[in-house]
Amino acid sequence: MIKSVLLNSWKKSSITSLFQHIEQDIFVRYKTTKLITKMNEAFLRYTNDKETFDFTFRYTNQELNVDRQFNLSRRKSENVECFLRRIDANLEKILSKKIKKRMKKNPTEVKMNETIDNIESGNIVLMKDDSIVELNESWTKLLDNPSQLSMIIFGVPYNIKFNAPWVIRMKLPKSILAGFPIYPSEFESLFTDKSKSEFSWYRYDFINDQMSWIRVGEGYIYIPSNEDIGTKLKLNCVPRNNEHEGPEIEIESEYQVEAGPGTCPFESRHSFTQTKLSGNNFRITSYNILANTYADSDYSRGVLFPYCPPYALTIDYRKLLVIKELIGYNSDIICLQEVDKKVYENDMKPALSSLNYDSIFNTKGELSEGLAILYNKIRFELLDTKMEMMSENVYSNEIFKSVWEKITNEHTQKRFLNRNTSVLIVTLRSLENPKEILVIGNTHLYFHPDADHIRLLQAYYALTACQSTAANIQEKHPEHNVTLMLCGDFNSTPIDGVYELLTKKCIPEDHKDWNSNESQKVDGVSLVHDLSLASACGTPEYTNFTIEFADCLDYIFYESNKLNVTQVVPMPSKDELTLHGAIPSVVFPSDHIAICADMQWICK
């Protein structure tokens, strides 16, 4: 093969032209990412729902100084001959260039001629069960039973691993701060159990007056130290599952580790949550983390949060603080509002799943942000989950329907129906107390100042949706104790009707909130429920703190006849909140403050 290339280098390769219509193979070459496969190994990846399969192998030749890795994506309908010719064409391109270069320098080099002969003599063949596979054999048939496949490339045997753990993509974040967790900002894999995979972190630094990589940590999450400041980091991953190990992949950070903002106020709050709870107790957190879509705009930077440095408003910076804060609370259940879809998928879910959290997330309609509930899967199992957009379900919620049909003001109806306000409801069973079931609602009510009447209706919808879920769960599990909790950003202060509704069980027809907008006045409607609800964290002076507005808007409502509050994590002081003007700031990642409480089931 190689000799003919040298003798006819002016000719266009017939093999290449013959297969121009077939998907091109891809040589894996990234600026900062490197896939490390062992010699004499090839990897075959295929799932039944695909029309193509992927094939990766590493070819080395010491005489020609060749060490190349190839990725091929091929149609399963092609036969073995087409597949082998594509590999042959790939190698031809690489090796002919090397040979031409060497023979130009020394045309009579005997050793080089021997190398050429060795390459020719082996040819390239596919084997199964130690027998050569016929060239007309279809890959469709081979993929039905891909075991015991191997290859011989120029006399060198290759063991083909089928569906070994494989990392498709791994990235490190742009912002890396000392003292704050770093983890892959993107991690996509196949056939991989992340909990069984090996992650190793390295710092590029001096060793014996030479720059080298020093191992500094292990695990999916690493917290850079002050010694890492000014250096770059590298992450190595060896993907594994219960049976197999895949090829190692490594990624270098594009940016150096920078100094963090110093001690954040939430770190002093962590002193109250240093240990995880167990037995009859659990910890719950609710937090509006400020979606990027509301923070990353000229209006936000210039009007809403002019006191916050622009870099501290970027999601790359803020998400590091959010993740560190959430980890430090050691909560069993976390209810989040204003969660960006990308932040959930690339940060929240993968980072916290490595700490035994499972999670549920839904956007609010077509928005890029939504609601998330995370729970400790060691302590709870998921029984049910649902996301309801209120405007789309006014008639399917039977309790709310009876109220909705009494509203005759068309302006009120239209305003309610034009909102994408939702409630995410998750049902969890305690694994340590199997008879205890929690129905957790998470919501974020409409914000507008003249919409107290809309928030009343939204709060009532969220509550009745949770009640309906709890009733259904109780019917399915009559021997269990079902307890309801409703968390979120209610955009309502303790003197507003929403708080009164939830804690005092009713709102009369003449309540002032029904008239918060004169053109949308609600007449002849009262709200009532029979639950004994209380706010787990009480009514702090502030859970939202900006220059323009500061008050208590966030709550964790619970059934006080079924649960006790054993601890409320203290809130930051006003001095801390105003140190940088207001929040968000370099030490507060959101304009809201997380609320956190320890709960205990009341023994019956």
C-alpha positions as CSV (number, residue, x, y, z in Angstrom):
1,M,0.0,0.0,0.0
2,I,2.7,2.5,1.0
3,K,5.1,1.7,-1.9
4,S,2.3,2.4,-4.4
5,V,1.6,5.7,-2.8
6,L,5.2,6.7,-3.2
7,L,5.4,5.6,-6.8
8,N,2.1,7.3,-7.8
9,S,1.9,10.2,-5.4
10,W,0.6,12.4,-8.3
11,K,-2.5,10.3,-8.6
12,K,-5.6,11.0,-6.6
13,S,-6.4,8.1,-4.2
14,S,-9.2,5.9,-5.7
15,I,-10.1,4.7,-2.2
16,T,-10.7,8.3,-1.0
17,S,-12.9,9.2,-4.0
18,L,-14.8,6.0,-3.8
19,F,-16.1,6.8,-0.2
20,Q,-16.6,10.6,-0.4
21,H,-20.3,10.0,0.3
22,I,-19.7,8.2,3.5
23,E,-19.5,10.2,6.8
24,Q,-16.0,11.5,7.3
25,D,-13.9,10.2,10.2
26,I,-12.8,12.5,12.9
27,F,-9.4,12.7,14.4
28,V,-9.7,13.6,18.1
29,R,-7.6,16.8,18.6
30,Y,-8.7,19.4,21.1
31,K,-6.8,22.4,22.3
32,T,-7.2,21.6,26.0
33,T,-8.9,18.1,26.0
34,K,-7.0,14.9,25.4
35,L,-8.4,11.4,25.1
36,I,-5.8,8.8,26.2
37,T,-6.3,5.4,24.7
38,K,-3.9,2.5,25.3
39,M,-2.0,0.9,22.4
40,N,-3.5,-2.2,21.0
41,E,-7.0,-1.2,22.0
42,A,-10.0,-0.2,19.9
43,F,-13.4,1.0,21.0
44,L,-16.7,0.2,19.4
45,R,-19.8,2.2,20.5
46,Y,-23.3,1.4,19.3
47,T,-26.9,1.5,20.5
48,N,-29.9,0.0,18.8
49,D,-31.7,3.3,18.2
50,K,-28.8,4.6,16.0
51,E,-28.1,4.1,12.3
52,T,-24.4,4.6,12.8
53,F,-21.7,3.2,15.1
54,D,-18.5,4.9,16.4
55,F,-15.1,3.3,16.3
56,T,-11.9,4.6,17.9
57,F,-8.4,3.3,17.8
58,R,-4.9,4.5,18.4
59,Y,-2.2,3.7,15.9
60,T,1.5,3.9,16.8
61,N,4.7,3.4,14.8
62,Q,8.0,4.1,16.5
63,E,10.1,3.9,13.3
64,L,7.9,6.6,11.6
65,N,7.3,8.5,14.9
66,V,3.6,8.2,14.5
67,D,1.1,8.2,17.4
68,R,-2.3,9.1,16.2
69,Q,-5.8,8.5,17.4
70,F,-8.8,8.1,15.1
71,N,-12.5,8.4,15.6
72,L,-14.8,7.0,12.8
73,S,-18.5,7.3,12.6
74,R,-19.8,4.7,10.1
75,R,-23.2,3.5,8.9
76,K,-24.1,0.1,10.2
77,S,-25.5,-0.8,6.8
78,E,-22.0,-0.8,5.2
79,N,-20.0,-4.0,4.9
80,V,-16.6,-4.8,6.4
81,E,-14.7,-4.1,3.2
82,C,-15.9,-0.5,3.1
83,F,-15.0,-0.1,6.8
84,L,-11.5,-1.4,6.3
85,R,-10.9,0.7,3.3
86,R,-11.7,3.8,5.2
87,I,-9.2,2.8,7.9
88,D,-6.7,2.0,5.1
89,A,-7.3,5.5,3.6
90,N,-6.8,7.2,7.0
91,L,-3.5,5.4,7.6
92,E,-2.3,5.9,4.0
93,K,-2.7,9.7,4.4
94,I,-0.7,9.8,7.6
95,L,2.0,7.3,6.8
96,S,2.7,8.3,3.3
97,K,3.5,11.8,4.5
98,K,5.9,10.5,7.1
99,I,7.6,8.1,4.7
100,K,8.0,10.8,2.0
101,K,9.6,13.1,4.5
102,R,12.0,10.4,5.7
103,M,13.0,9.1,2.3
104,K,13.5,12.6,1.0
105,K,16.2,13.0,3.6
106,N,17.7,9.6,3.0
107,P,16.4,7.7,0.0
108,T,18.6,4.7,0.6
109,E,17.7,4.2,4.2
110,V,17.5,0.4,4.6
111,K,15.6,0.5,7.9
112,M,12.9,2.6,6.3
113,N,12.4,0.2,3.5
114,E,12.0,-2.6,6.1
115,T,9.4,-0.5,7.9
116,I,7.5,-0.1,4.6
117,D,7.6,-3.9,4.0
118,N,6.3,-4.6,7.5
119,I,3.4,-2.2,7.1
120,E,2.5,-3.8,3.8
121,S,2.8,-7.4,4.9
122,G,0.3,-7.2,7.7
123,N,-2.6,-5.6,5.8
124,I,-5.8,-4.8,7.9
125,V,-8.3,-7.4,8.8
126,L,-11.3,-7.7,11.1
127,M,-11.5,-10.8,13.3
128,K,-14.3,-12.5,15.2
129,D,-13.7,-15.5,17.4
130,D,-10.2,-15.7,16.0
131,S,-11.4,-16.1,12.4
132,I,-11.2,-13.5,9.7
133,V,-14.6,-11.8,9.0
134,E,-15.6,-12.0,5.3
135,L,-15.4,-8.6,3.5
136,N,-19.0,-8.7,2.4
137,E,-20.2,-9.2,5.9
138,S,-22.6,-6.4,7.0
139,W,-22.0,-4.5,10.2
140,T,-25.7,-4.8,10.9
141,K,-25.2,-8.5,11.5
142,L,-21.9,-8.0,13.5
143,L,-23.6,-5.4,15.8
144,D,-26.2,-8.0,16.7
145,N,-23.4,-9.9,18.5
146,P,-20.3,-7.7,18.8
147,S,-18.5,-9.9,21.3
148,Q,-15.1,-11.4,20.5
149,L,-14.3,-8.8,17.9
150,S,-10.6,-7.9,17.2
151,M,-8.5,-6.3,14.4
152,I,-5.1,-6.8,13.0
153,I,-3.5,-3.6,11.6
154,F,-0.1,-4.3,9.9
155,G,0.4,-7.4,11.9
156,V,-0.5,-5.7,15.2
157,P,-3.5,-7.2,17.1
158,Y,-6.2,-4.9,18.5
159,N,-8.7,-5.9,21.2
160,I,-12.1,-4.3,20.4
161,K,-14.0,-3.2,23.4
162,F,-17.8,-2.9,22.9
163,N,-19.6,-0.1,24.7
164,A,-16.9,0.6,27.2
165,P,-17.4,3.6,29.5
166,W,-16.8,6.7,27.3
167,V,-16.5,10.4,28.0
168,I,-17.9,12.4,25.1
169,R,-17.3,15.8,26.4
170,M,-15.6,17.3,29.5
171,K,-15.0,21.0,30.1
172,L,-13.8,23.2,33.0
173,P,-15.4,26.5,33.9
174,K,-14.0,29.9,33.0
175,S,-14.1,31.2,36.5
176,I,-12.0,29.3,39.1
177,L,-11.8,30.8,42.6
178,A,-9.7,29.6,45.5
179,G,-11.9,28.3,48.2
180,F,-14.8,27.6,45.9
181,P,-15.7,24.3,44.3
182,I,-14.6,23.5,40.8
183,Y,-16.1,20.7,38.8
184,P,-16.6,20.0,35.1
185,S,-18.9,22.7,33.6
186,E,-19.8,20.1,31.0
187,F,-19.6,16.3,31.4
188,E,-21.3,14.1,28.9
189,S,-20.6,10.3,28.8
190,L,-21.9,7.0,27.6
191,F,-22.1,3.7,29.5
192,T,-20.5,5.4,32.5
193,D,-21.3,5.4,36.2
194,K,-19.9,8.7,37.5
195,S,-19.8,7.4,41.1
196,K,-17.5,4.6,40.1
197,S,-15.3,6.7,37.8
198,E,-11.9,8.1,39.0
199,F,-11.4,11.9,38.9
200,S,-7.9,13.3,39.7
201,W,-7.0,17.0,39.9
202,Y,-3.5,18.4,39.1
203,R,-1.9,21.8,39.4
204,Y,0.8,23.1,37.0
205,D,3.7,24.2,39.2
206,F,7.4,24.0,39.8
207,I,9.0,20.7,40.9
208,N,12.8,20.7,41.2
209,D,13.0,23.9,39.2
210,Q,10.9,22.4,36.4
211,M,7.3,23.0,35.5
212,S,5.2,19.9,36.0
213,W,1.7,18.6,37.0
214,I,1.3,18.0,40.7
215,R,-1.6,15.9,41.9
216,V,-3.7,18.1,44.4
217,G,-7.0,16.3,44.8
218,E,-9.5,13.7,43.7
219,G,-13.2,13.4,43.2
220,Y,-15.7,15.1,40.9
221,I,-15.5,18.3,43.0
222,Y,-12.3,20.0,44.0
223,I,-11.8,23.1,46.1
224,P,-8.7,25.0,45.0
225,S,-6.5,26.2,47.8
226,N,-4.6,29.5,48.0
227,E,-1.5,27.6,46.7
228,D,-3.4,27.1,43.4
229,I,-3.8,30.8,42.8
230,G,-2.0,31.9,39.6
231,T,-1.7,28.3,38.3
232,K,-3.8,26.3,35.8
233,L,-5.5,23.1,36.8
234,K,-5.9,19.8,35.0
235,L,-8.6,17.1,35.5
236,N,-8.1,13.5,34.6
237,C,-11.1,11.1,34.4
238,V,-11.0,7.3,34.0
239,P,-14.6,6.4,33.3
240,R,-15.9,3.2,34.8
241,N,-19.1,1.2,35.3
242,N,-19.8,-2.0,37.2
243,E,-17.9,-4.1,34.7
244,H,-15.6,-2.1,32.5
245,E,-13.1,0.7,32.3
246,G,-12.9,3.1,29.4
247,P,-10.1,5.3,28.1
248,E,-8.8,8.2,30.2
249,I,-9.6,11.7,29.3
250,E,-7.9,14.9,30.5
251,I,-8.7,18.6,30.3
252,E,-6.7,21.6,31.2
253,S,-8.3,24.8,32.4
254,E,-8.1,27.7,30.0
255,Y,-7.8,30.2,32.9
256,Q,-5.8,30.4,36.0
257,V,-7.1,30.0,39.5
258,E,-7.9,33.4,41.0
259,A,-8.3,34.6,44.5
260,G,-11.8,34.3,45.9
261,P,-13.8,37.1,47.5
262,G,-12.8,36.1,51.0
263,T,-15.2,34.7,53.6
264,C,-18.8,34.9,52.5
265,P,-21.6,35.5,55.1
266,F,-23.2,32.2,54.3
267,E,-20.0,30.5,55.6
268,S,-20.8,31.6,59.1
269,R,-24.3,30.2,58.6
270,H,-22.7,26.9,57.7
271,S,-21.5,26.6,61.3
272,F,-25.1,25.7,62.2
273,T,-25.2,22.9,59.5
274,Q,-21.9,21.2,59.8
275,T,-23.4,17.8,60.3
276,K,-26.0,15.9,58.3
277,L,-29.2,14.9,60.0
278,S,-30.6,11.4,60.4
279,G,-33.4,9.4,62.0
280,N,-36.5,11.4,62.7
281,N,-35.0,14.7,61.5
282,F,-34.4,16.3,58.1
283,R,-33.2,19.7,56.9
284,I,-34.9,21.7,54.2
285,T,-33.7,24.8,52.3
286,S,-35.5,27.2,50.0
287,Y,-33.6,29.7,47.8
288,N,-34.3,32.0,44.9
289,I,-30.8,32.0,43.2
290,L,-31.5,34.8,40.7
291,A,-31.7,33.5,37.2
292,N,-29.0,34.7,34.8
293,T,-31.7,36.0,32.4
294,Y,-32.6,38.6,35.1
295,A,-29.1,39.5,36.1
296,D,-27.2,39.6,32.8
297,S,-28.6,42.7,31.1
298,D,-27.8,46.4,30.9
299,Y,-31.0,47.1,32.9
300,S,-29.9,44.8,35.7
301,R,-26.4,46.2,35.8
302,G,-27.4,49.8,35.5
303,V,-30.7,50.0,37.3
304,L,-31.5,47.0,39.5
305,F,-28.1,46.2,40.8
306,P,-25.8,49.2,40.0
307,Y,-23.9,48.6,43.3
308,C,-22.7,45.1,42.2
309,P,-19.5,44.8,40.1
310,P,-20.3,43.5,36.6
311,Y,-18.1,40.4,37.1
312,A,-20.0,39.5,40.2
313,L,-23.3,39.5,38.3
314,T,-22.0,37.0,35.7
315,I,-23.4,33.5,36.1
316,D,-19.9,32.0,35.9
317,Y,-19.0,33.8,39.1
318,R,-22.3,33.5,41.0
319,K,-22.9,29.8,40.4
320,L,-19.6,29.0,42.2
321,L,-21.0,30.8,45.3
322,V,-24.4,29.2,45.0
323,I,-23.0,25.7,44.8
324,K,-20.6,26.2,47.8
325,E,-23.5,27.7,49.8
326,L,-25.8,24.8,49.1
327,I,-23.2,22.2,49.8
328,G,-22.5,23.8,53.2
329,Y,-26.1,23.6,54.4
330,N,-26.0,19.8,54.2
331,S,-29.8,19.8,53.5
332,D,-31.9,16.8,52.8
333,I,-34.3,18.7,50.6
334,I,-33.6,21.8,48.6
335,C,-36.2,23.9,46.8
336,L,-34.8,26.4,44.3
337,Q,-36.5,29.1,42.3
338,E,-35.1,31.1,39.2
339,V,-32.9,28.2,38.2
340,D,-31.4,28.6,34.7
341,K,-31.8,25.5,32.6
342,K,-28.1,25.5,31.6
343,V,-27.1,26.0,35.2
344,Y,-29.2,23.1,36.3
345,E,-28.0,20.8,33.6
346,N,-24.3,21.8,33.6
347,D,-23.8,22.7,37.3
348,M,-26.5,22.0,39.8
349,K,-27.4,18.5,38.7
350,P,-24.0,17.0,38.0
351,A,-22.2,18.7,40.9
352,L,-24.8,17.8,43.6
353,S,-25.5,14.3,42.2
354,S,-21.9,13.5,43.1
355,L,-23.0,14.3,46.7
356,N,-25.9,11.9,46.5
357,Y,-28.6,14.3,45.5
358,D,-31.3,13.4,42.9
359,S,-33.2,16.3,41.4
360,I,-36.3,17.3,39.4
361,F,-36.4,20.5,37.3
362,N,-38.9,22.1,35.0
363,T,-38.9,25.4,33.2
364,K,-41.9,27.6,33.5
365,G,-43.4,27.2,30.1
366,E,-41.1,28.5,27.4
367,L,-38.8,30.4,29.8
368,S,-35.2,29.5,30.2
369,E,-35.5,29.4,34.0
370,G,-37.7,27.4,36.3
371,L,-38.1,25.4,39.5
372,A,-35.9,22.7,41.0
373,I,-36.2,20.3,43.9
374,L,-33.2,18.3,45.0
375,Y,-33.3,15.6,47.7
376,N,-30.8,13.3,49.4
377,K,-31.4,9.9,47.7
378,I,-29.8,8.1,50.7
379,R,-32.6,9.4,52.9
380,F,-35.6,9.7,50.6
381,E,-37.0,7.8,47.6
382,L,-39.1,9.6,44.9
383,L,-42.7,8.4,44.7
384,D,-44.2,11.0,42.4
385,T,-43.5,14.3,40.7
386,K,-45.5,16.8,38.6
387,M,-45.2,20.3,37.3
388,E,-48.3,22.4,36.8
389,M,-48.5,25.7,35.1
390,M,-51.4,27.4,36.9
391,S,-52.9,29.2,33.8
392,E,-53.2,25.9,32.0
393,N,-54.9,23.9,34.8
394,V,-57.6,26.2,36.2
395,Y,-60.3,23.6,35.4
396,S,-58.4,20.4,36.1
397,N,-57.7,21.5,39.7
398,E,-61.1,20.6,41.2
399,I,-60.8,22.7,44.4
400,F,-59.4,25.7,42.6
401,K,-62.0,25.4,39.8
402,S,-64.8,26.2,42.2
403,V,-63.1,29.5,43.1
404,W,-62.2,30.3,39.5
405,E,-65.7,30.0,38.3
406,K,-66.8,32.7,40.8
407,I,-64.4,35.3,39.2
408,T,-66.3,37.4,36.8
409,N,-63.8,40.2,36.2
410,E,-62.4,39.5,32.7
411,H,-59.4,41.7,33.4
412,T,-58.5,39.6,36.4
413,Q,-59.0,36.4,34.5
414,K,-56.8,37.6,31.6
415,R,-54.0,38.7,33.9
416,F,-54.0,35.3,35.8
417,L,-54.1,33.3,32.5
418,N,-51.2,35.4,31.0
419,R,-48.8,34.3,33.7
420,N,-46.5,31.3,33.5
421,T,-46.5,30.8,37.3
422,S,-46.1,27.2,38.1
423,V,-45.8,24.8,41.0
424,L,-43.5,21.8,41.2
425,I,-44.7,19.0,43.5
426,V,-42.5,16.2,44.6
427,T,-43.6,13.3,46.8
428,L,-40.8,11.7,48.9
429,R,-40.9,8.7,51.2
430,S,-38.4,8.6,54.1
431,L,-36.1,5.6,53.9
432,E,-35.3,5.7,57.6
433,N,-39.0,6.2,58.6
434,P,-40.8,4.3,55.9
435,K,-44.3,5.3,57.2
436,E,-43.5,9.0,56.6
437,I,-44.2,10.6,53.3
438,L,-43.6,14.3,52.4
439,V,-45.5,16.1,49.7
440,I,-43.2,19.1,48.8
441,G,-44.5,22.0,46.8
442,N,-42.2,24.6,45.3
443,T,-43.4,27.8,43.6
444,H,-42.5,31.4,42.6
445,L,-45.4,33.8,42.6
446,Y,-46.0,36.8,40.4
447,F,-43.9,39.8,41.4
448,H,-45.9,42.9,40.4
449,P,-46.7,45.4,43.2
450,D,-50.4,45.8,42.1
451,A,-51.0,42.1,41.9
452,D,-51.8,41.0,45.4
453,H,-55.1,39.6,44.2
454,I,-53.3,37.5,41.5
455,R,-50.8,36.2,44.1
456,L,-53.7,35.2,46.4
457,L,-55.2,33.1,43.6
458,Q,-51.7,31.7,42.7
459,A,-51.0,30.8,46.4
460,Y,-54.4,29.1,46.7
461,Y,-53.8,27.2,43.5
462,A,-50.4,26.0,44.7
463,L,-51.8,24.9,48.1
464,T,-54.8,23.1,46.6
465,A,-52.6,21.3,44.1
466,C,-50.4,20.1,46.9
467,Q,-53.5,19.1,48.9
468,S,-54.9,17.1,46.0
469,T,-51.6,15.3,45.6
470,A,-51.4,14.5,49.3
471,A,-55.0,13.1,49.2
472,N,-54.1,10.9,46.3
473,I,-51.0,9.7,47.9
474,Q,-52.9,9.0,51.2
475,E,-55.4,7.0,49.3
476,K,-52.7,4.9,47.7
477,H,-50.8,4.5,51.0
478,P,-53.4,4.5,53.8
479,E,-51.0,3.1,56.3
480,H,-48.6,6.1,55.9
481,N,-48.5,9.5,57.4
482,V,-48.6,12.1,54.6
483,T,-47.3,15.6,55.4
484,L,-47.5,18.6,53.2
485,M,-44.9,21.4,52.8
486,L,-45.0,24.4,50.5
487,C,-41.9,26.4,49.8
488,G,-40.8,29.2,47.6
489,D,-40.6,32.9,46.8
490,F,-44.1,34.1,47.4
491,N,-43.4,37.8,46.6
492,S,-45.5,38.6,49.6
493,T,-44.6,40.1,52.9
494,P,-46.0,38.9,56.3
495,I,-48.7,41.6,56.3
496,D,-50.0,40.6,52.9
497,G,-53.0,38.3,52.1
498,V,-50.9,35.3,51.0
499,Y,-49.2,34.9,54.4
500,E,-52.6,35.4,56.1
501,L,-54.2,32.8,53.8
502,L,-51.7,30.1,54.5
503,T,-51.3,30.6,58.2
504,K,-54.8,31.7,59.2
505,K,-56.7,29.3,56.8
506,C,-59.0,31.9,55.2
507,I,-59.3,35.1,53.2
508,P,-62.7,36.8,53.4
509,E,-64.5,38.4,50.5
510,D,-63.8,41.9,51.7
511,H,-60.0,41.5,52.1
512,K,-58.0,44.5,50.9
513,D,-55.9,42.4,48.5
514,W,-58.9,41.7,46.3
515,N,-58.8,45.4,45.4
516,S,-55.0,45.8,44.8
517,N,-55.8,46.8,41.2
518,E,-59.0,48.8,40.8
519,S,-59.8,47.6,37.3
520,Q,-59.2,44.0,38.3
521,K,-61.2,44.0,41.6
522,V,-62.4,40.6,42.7
523,D,-65.9,40.5,44.2
524,G,-67.7,37.7,46.0
525,V,-64.7,35.4,46.4
526,S,-63.4,34.0,49.6
527,L,-60.6,31.4,50.1
528,V,-60.5,28.7,52.8
529,H,-58.5,25.6,53.7
530,D,-58.3,23.3,56.7
531,L,-54.5,22.8,57.1
532,S,-52.6,23.9,60.2
533,L,-49.7,25.7,58.4
534,A,-46.9,27.7,59.9
535,S,-43.7,29.3,58.6
536,A,-40.7,27.2,59.6
537,C,-38.3,30.2,59.5
538,G,-40.9,32.6,60.9
539,T,-40.9,36.0,59.3
540,P,-37.3,37.3,59.1
541,E,-36.8,41.0,58.6
542,Y,-35.3,40.4,55.2
543,T,-35.1,37.5,52.7
544,N,-34.8,39.9,49.7
545,F,-32.5,42.9,50.0
546,T,-31.9,45.4,47.2
547,I,-31.5,49.2,47.2
548,E,-35.1,49.7,46.0
549,F,-36.8,47.0,48.2
550,A,-36.0,44.9,51.2
551,D,-38.4,42.6,53.1
552,C,-39.4,39.0,53.8
553,L,-40.8,37.3,50.7
554,D,-39.6,33.7,51.1
555,Y,-41.1,30.9,53.2
556,I,-41.2,27.3,54.1
557,F,-44.7,26.5,55.2
558,Y,-45.3,23.2,57.0
559,E,-48.1,21.3,58.8
560,S,-47.5,22.3,62.4
561,N,-49.5,19.4,63.8
562,K,-47.3,16.9,62.0
563,L,-43.8,18.5,62.2
564,N,-41.7,20.4,64.7
565,V,-39.0,23.0,63.9
566,T,-35.8,22.1,65.8
567,Q,-33.5,24.7,64.4
568,V,-33.7,27.8,62.1
569,V,-30.4,28.7,60.5
570,P,-29.8,32.4,61.5
571,M,-30.1,35.0,58.8
572,P,-27.3,37.4,57.8
573,S,-27.2,40.7,59.7
574,K,-28.2,44.0,58.1
575,D,-24.6,45.1,58.4
576,E,-23.5,42.1,56.3
577,L,-26.3,42.8,53.7
578,T,-25.3,46.4,53.3
579,L,-21.5,46.0,53.4
580,H,-21.4,46.2,49.6
581,G,-24.5,48.4,49.3
582,A,-27.0,45.6,48.9
583,I,-27.3,42.2,47.3
584,P,-26.3,40.5,45.0
585,S,-22.7,41.4,45.7
586,V,-19.2,39.9,45.5
587,V,-20.2,37.7,48.6
588,F,-23.9,37.2,48.0
589,P,-24.8,35.4,44.7
590,S,-28.5,36.4,44.7
591,D,-30.8,39.2,45.6
592,H,-32.5,36.7,47.9
593,I,-31.2,34.9,51.0
594,A,-31.5,31.2,51.5
595,I,-33.8,30.1,54.3
596,C,-33.1,26.8,56.0
597,A,-34.7,24.9,58.9
598,D,-34.3,21.6,60.7
599,M,-37.6,19.6,61.0
600,Q,-38.7,16.7,63.0
601,W,-41.7,14.4,62.6
602,I,-44.0,14.4,65.6
603,C,-44.2,10.9,66.9
604,K,-47.8,9.6,67.2
